[in-house]
Amino acid sequence: MKVLHGACLFTCLAFATAVSAQNAQKDQKAGSYLSLSGSIGSSSFDYKLEGLKNEKGTREGKIGYAFDLRYSYFFDSHWGISSGVGISHYQTTGKLKGSMADNVFYKLGNFIDYDEEGRPRNFEFRTRLRNQKEKQTAYLLEVPILGNYQTRLGDTERWGIYAGLGIKLQLPVSAKFKMQQGANSQFNVSGYYEGIPTDMGSPSNPPVPQHGYGTITDPNKELGWDDDVKLKMGIAGSAELGVMVDLGKGMDLLLGGYMDYGFNDIQKKGNQALFIAPETYHPSRFGENNTPYIGKGITYNGMLNSHLTDKVKWISWGGKIALRFKL
């Protein structure tokens, strides 16, 4: 009887020791981690673009990239949280066909023209733009806040899967637009005067160089249309999914995909007109080859700073690679 009692006690102790060892092995996956990651994919501004006469413009997302440093803490072998800091690059091209028709134009307002004879005349200032192609770029400082899940698979648990879900705070560090140069792009400036039946300098009428009315080709080359984009902080939903490979010595290789999608409108000055006229225009000076300074002094605000774009958000998706170290 004593032998049987001793055997039972030995068996219970052995079982308890095995369970304790197994739990200790699993608990080794809990704790703090530090990861360095890089990603590449489509990173762009997401918006709807509308031109004159209800023209629907198009936007083309470009390749972007990101780098981040992240700290994560796992409460057990599966569940954890993470946060950190990163920098990302976004770029997009917006396109509008536009028109050089006389009845399609942007109104810059009503002005008074004091001509050479000193007689003031009221006129409506107008511009037209054809084949508008604008590149928009931005660098963001990002702060992710994610809930994480991971699980090890296989007998040796040398590989597994991971997932993350949460939000990112996205702060614009630098954002710019630039009108793309091209021989097909045209810009027209004209004035419609009271008592004159024609639109002076419009595409169907002769240019009026002394007033700065007429048409130029490749306006970005002539006028240098590039400036900053005014943006607010964005909040995006963020998701990650991939596989992890144990490299030994507390280091994992993470390979997977990600997607970020903005929740809020990041436009800061989206109610502006596309063009703003100067207080006085009518440049009578001439440049090289005796060509007039058509359009000089007119401010081009860019698509993202104007009412041509609806709500502007961030959208990004692609592949990601990271090295993770257990602390």
ZAMARGU-4260 file (C-alpha; in steps of 0.2 Angstrom, whole numbers, plus 5000, padded with zeros to 4 digits):
<rodrens>
0) 5000/5000/5000 | 5014/5012/5004 | 5023/5007/4988 | 5007/5012/4978 | 5005/5028/4988
5) 5023/5033/4984 | 5021/5029/4965 | 5005/5040/4964 | 5014/5054/4973 | 5029/5052/4961
10) 5017/5052/4946 | 5008/5068/4952 | 5025/5077/4955 | 5031/5072/4938 | 5015/5079/4929
15) 5016/5095/4939 | 5034/5097/4934 | 5030/5094/4915 | 5016/5107/4915 | 5026/5119/4924
20) 5040/5117/4912 | 5028/5119/4897 | 5020/5135/4904 | 5038/5142/4907 | 5042/5138/4889
25) 5026/5147/4883 | 5029/5162/4895 | 5046/5164/4887 | 5036/5172/4872 | 5028/5185/4884
30) 5037/5201/4887 | 5045/5216/4878 | 5050/5217/4860 | 5058/5230/4849 | 5056/5229/4830
35) 5063/5238/4815 | 5053/5238/4799 | 5052/5244/4781 | 5037/5244/4769 | 5034/5248/4751
40) 5017/5249/4741 | 5004/5261/4735 | 5004/5276/4746 | 4993/5290/4740 | 4981/5304/4743
45) 4963/5298/4741 | 4950/5311/4734 | 4937/5314/4721 | 4942/5327/4708 | 4930/5338/4698
50) 4933/5351/4685 | 4923/5364/4676 | 4906/5359/4668 | 4906/5344/4679 | 4921/5336/4672
55) 4927/5321/4683 | 4945/5321/4685 | 4956/5306/4689 | 4969/5302/4702 | 4984/5290/4700
60) 4992/5283/4716 | 5011/5281/4716 | 5023/5270/4724 | 5027/5275/4742 | 5037/5268/4757
65) 5039/5269/4776 | 5051/5265/4790 | 5047/5263/4808 | 5053/5259/4825 | 5041/5250/4836
70) 5040/5243/4854 | 5028/5229/4859 | 5023/5220/4874 | 5015/5203/4875 | 5005/5199/4890
75) 5006/5180/4886 | 5012/5170/4871 | 4998/5177/4860 | 4991/5194/4865 | 5000/5211/4866
80) 5000/5229/4861 | 5012/5240/4852 | 5017/5258/4848 | 5031/5268/4840 | 5036/5281/4828
85) 5039/5280/4809 | 5041/5291/4793 | 5031/5288/4777 | 5031/5295/4759 | 5015/5297/4749
90) 5013/5303/4731 | 4999/5305/4719 | 4995/5312/4702 | 4979/5321/4698 | 4973/5324/4681
95) 4960/5336/4672 | 4958/5337/4653 | 4951/5355/4655 | 4946/5365/4640 | 4951/5380/4628
100) 4933/5383/4624 | 4927/5401/4626 | 4912/5396/4637 | 4922/5386/4649 | 4933/5396/4661
105) 4937/5400/4679 | 4931/5417/4686 | 4944/5426/4695 | 4932/5441/4700 | 4927/5458/4694
110) 4940/5472/4692 | 4943/5489/4685 | 4955/5492/4671 | 4963/5509/4670 | 4969/5509/4652
115) 4982/5520/4644 | 4969/5534/4641 | 4965/5534/4660 | 4947/5528/4657 | 4942/5515/4670
120) 4932/5500/4663 | 4924/5486/4672 | 4929/5468/4667 | 4928/5450/4672 | 4944/5442/4674
125) 4945/5424/4667 | 4957/5409/4665 | 4956/5393/4656 | 4968/5377/4658 | 4969/5362/4647
130) 4978/5346/4651 | 4981/5349/4669 | 4993/5336/4677 | 4998/5339/4695 | 5010/5329/4706
135) 5007/5329/4725 | 5019/5322/4738 | 5020/5321/4756 | 5031/5315/4771 | 5022/5310/4787
140) 5027/5307/4804 | 5016/5292/4810 | 5012/5285/4828 | 5004/5268/4827 | 4994/5261/4842
145) 4989/5243/4838 | 4983/5227/4847 | 4993/5212/4842 | 4991/5193/4840 | 5003/5180/4837
150) 5004/5161/4838 | 5018/5148/4835 | 5015/5133/4824 | 5023/5116/4821 | 5032/5105/4833
155) 5047/5116/4835 | 5037/5132/4835 | 5050/5140/4823 | 5037/5149/4813 | 5020/5156/4815
160) 5008/5170/4810 | 5005/5187/4817 | 4992/5201/4815 | 4989/5218/4821 | 4974/5230/4821
165) 4972/5248/4827 | 4975/5266/4822 | 4989/5277/4816 | 4991/5296/4820 | 4998/5304/4804
170) 5006/5321/4805 | 5011/5330/4789 | 5030/5335/4790 | 5031/5341/4772 | 5018/5342/4758
175) 5020/5349/4741 | 5011/5350/4724 | 5019/5354/4707 | 5011/5356/4690 | 5019/5344/4678
180) 5028/5351/4663 | 5022/5346/4646 | 5020/5353/4628 | 5001/5348/4628 | 4997/5359/4643
185) 4989/5376/4639 | 4984/5391/4650 | 4974/5406/4644 | 4970/5423/4652 | 4956/5434/4646
190) 4945/5449/4651 | 4927/5452/4647 | 4923/5470/4647 | 4907/5480/4648 | 4902/5487/4632
195) 4913/5475/4622 | 4904/5460/4614 | 4920/5449/4613 | 4930/5441/4627 | 4947/5449/4624
200) 4962/5437/4623 | 4951/5421/4624 | 4956/5406/4613 | 4945/5411/4598 | 4951/5429/4599
205) 4967/5438/4595 | 4979/5439/4610 | 4981/5457/4618 | 4999/5457/4624 | 4999/5474/4632
210) 4986/5468/4644 | 4993/5451/4647 | 4979/5442/4638 | 4982/5427/4627 | 4987/5408/4628
215) 5004/5401/4633 | 5010/5383/4632 | 5018/5373/4647 | 5012/5386/4660 | 5023/5377/4674
220) 5039/5381/4664 | 5034/5399/4661 | 5026/5403/4678 | 5033/5389/4690 | 5017/5382/4698
225) 5023/5373/4713 | 5020/5377/4732 | 5016/5369/4749 | 5000/5359/4752 | 4991/5364/4768
230) 4986/5348/4778 | 4979/5343/4795 | 4984/5328/4806 | 4975/5312/4800 | 4969/5297/4809
235) 4969/5281/4799 | 4964/5263/4803 | 4978/5251/4802 | 4979/5232/4799 | 4994/5220/4797
240) 4995/5201/4793 | 5009/5190/4790 | 5021/5176/4795 | 5035/5176/4807 | 5051/5165/4807
245) 5061/5162/4823 | 5079/5166/4819 | 5086/5161/4836 | 5093/5171/4850 | 5077/5180/4853
250) 5076/5187/4835 | 5061/5185/4823 | 5059/5189/4805 | 5042/5196/4800 | 5035/5195/4782
255) 5018/5201/4778 | 5006/5214/4771 | 4998/5230/4778 | 4984/5242/4774 | 4981/5260/4781
260) 4965/5270/4777 | 4961/5287/4783 | 4946/5292/4793 | 4945/5311/4792 | 4947/5324/4779
265) 4965/5331/4780 | 4962/5347/4769 | 4966/5363/4778 | 4961/5376/4765 | 4950/5366/4753
270) 4938/5380/4750 | 4950/5391/4740 | 4948/5395/4722 | 4960/5386/4710 | 4967/5403/4704
275) 4968/5420/4713 | 4970/5436/4704 | 4983/5450/4709 | 4976/5467/4714 | 4983/5474/4698
280) 4987/5463/4682 | 4989/5469/4664 | 5008/5466/4663 | 5014/5477/4648 | 5032/5470/4650
285) 5039/5457/4638 | 5051/5443/4641 | 5063/5434/4630 | 5059/5434/4611 | 5047/5448/4614
290) 5034/5437/4622 | 5022/5444/4634 | 5021/5439/4652 | 5004/5431/4651 | 4998/5425/4668
295) 5012/5433/4678 | 5006/5437/4696 | 4991/5425/4695 | 4992/5413/4710 | 4989/5394/4706
300) 4984/5386/4723 | 4984/5368/4717 | 4971/5354/4718 | 4972/5349/4736 | 4971/5367/4742
305) 4956/5371/4732 | 4937/5366/4730 | 4941/5355/4715 | 4945/5341/4727 | 4932/5333/4739
310) 4937/5325/4756 | 4956/5321/4755 | 4962/5306/4765 | 4977/5294/4766 | 4977/5277/4759
315) 4991/5265/4759 | 4994/5246/4756 | 5008/5235/4752 | 5021/5223/4759 | 5031/5224/4775
320) 5047/5216/4782 | 5053/5218/4800 | 5066/5211/4812 | 5060/5209/4830 | 5071/5207/4845
325) 5066/5201/4862 | 5071/5212/4876
</rodrens>
